[in-house]
Amino acid sequence: MLYMIVGEDVAQSMSKRQQARPDHLARLDALQAQGRLVLAGPNPAIDSDNPGDAGFSGSLIVAEFDSLEAAQAWADADPYVAAGVYAKVLVKPFKKVLP
């Protein structure tokens, strides 16, 4: 089943994001290689593809996991969690309808 993982950044998260980003992306690359990743990306803090110093306010990942518990465990082990990038993380089942 698909699950959405929504991370909400702490204030001034950019330096923490930059430090943890390689490990965060490696985990996403692994999901993609397994054919389980639907989409992933950050939420710019301002209305711009390149927010510069404004940084990001969070992230969204939609991926396939065996269960809600497996999705939650994967989210809990994210390097962004360990680095203190996220203030909170929400994991919920997701049903893709379109496209």
C-alpha positions in Angstrom: 0.0 0.0 0.0 1.0 3.6 -0.5 1.8 5.9 2.4 2.4 9.6 2.6 5.1 10.9 4.8 4.9 14.6 5.6 7.8 16.2 7.5 7.4 19.7 9.0 10.6 21.6 9.4 11.8 23.4 12.5 12.6 27.1 12.1 15.9 27.8 10.4 16.4 24.2 9.3 18.5 24.9 6.2 22.0 24.1 7.7 20.6 20.9 9.3 19.0 19.9 5.9 22.3 20.5 4.1 24.3 18.3 6.5 21.8 15.4 6.4 20.8 15.7 2.7 23.2 13.1 1.2 22.0 10.4 3.6 18.4 11.4 3.2 18.7 11.2 -0.6 20.4 7.8 -0.4 17.4 6.3 1.4 15.1 7.8 -1.2 17.3 6.5 -4.0 17.1 3.0 -2.4 13.2 3.2 -2.4 13.3 4.3 -6.0 15.6 1.4 -7.0 13.2 -1.0 -5.4 10.3 0.6 -7.4 8.5 1.8 -4.3 8.9 5.6 -4.6 6.1 7.5 -6.2 7.3 11.0 -5.5 9.4 13.0 -3.0 10.4 16.6 -2.6 10.6 19.6 -0.3 8.1 22.4 0.3 9.8 25.8 -0.4 9.2 28.2 2.4 8.2 30.9 -0.2 6.4 30.7 -3.5 9.5 29.9 -5.5 11.3 26.8 -7.0 14.5 28.2 -5.6 13.8 29.7 -2.2 17.4 30.6 -1.4 17.9 31.7 2.2 14.2 31.3 2.9 14.8 27.5 2.8 12.1 24.9 3.1 9.1 24.4 5.4 8.9 20.6 5.1 8.9 17.6 2.7 6.5 15.1 1.2 7.2 11.5 0.3 4.8 9.0 -1.2 6.0 5.5 -1.3 4.9 1.9 -1.0 5.4 0.0 2.3 4.1 -3.3 3.6 2.2 -1.6 6.5 1.6 1.6 8.3 4.1 0.4 10.9 6.7 -0.2 8.3 6.2 3.2 6.8 6.4 4.8 10.3 9.6 2.9 11.1 11.1 4.1 7.8 10.1 7.7 8.5 11.4 7.5 12.1 14.8 6.4 10.8 15.1 9.3 8.3 18.4 11.2 8.7 16.4 14.4 8.7 14.7 13.2 11.9 18.0 12.4 13.5 19.5 15.7 12.5 16.6 17.7 14.0 15.3 19.0 10.6 11.7 18.0 11.3 9.7 19.3 14.2 7.1 16.5 13.4 6.4 13.8 10.9 3.0 12.6 9.9 2.6 9.2 8.2 -0.8 8.2 6.7 -2.1 5.7 4.2 -2.5 7.2 0.7 -4.7 6.1 -2.2 -3.5 7.3 -5.6 -6.5 8.1 -7.8 -4.9 10.3 -10.5 -3.1 10.3 -12.8 
